Amino acid sequence: MTALISRDELKRHIDDGTVTVLDALGGAYYEQQHLPGALPLTADGVGAQAAGLLPDRDALIAVYCSNPACGNSQAVATALEGLGYTRVRKYREGIEDWVGAGLPVEKG
């Protein structure tokens, strides 16, 4: 099971520029709103896109979805771990928690 990252820890890493954030929903959900600097990467695209988006297999990666019930973030995290990425973390609470805490999001 993928290790979790807390909202406070994720925010600190985003602010420091020390994490690559992945939106596991993609598409219209990503366009509507996403965490600052997040890149869209769905489970279907991991195999084809991971190497181009994430060349450093030892870099910190945080994957999120909408909420704890969404399984997309775990699917992406598991696929990345299967490809040899060593520091994958899942933001279990997801974007609903982020927005609920009044933290900034990006659109488009």
Buried (B, 14 or more C-beta within 10 A) or exposed (E): EBEBBEBEBBBEBBEEEEBBBBBBBBEEBBEEBBBEEBBBBBBEBBEEBBEEBBEEBEBBBBBBBBEBEBEBBBBBBBBBBEBEBEBBBBBBBBBBBBEEEEBEEEEE
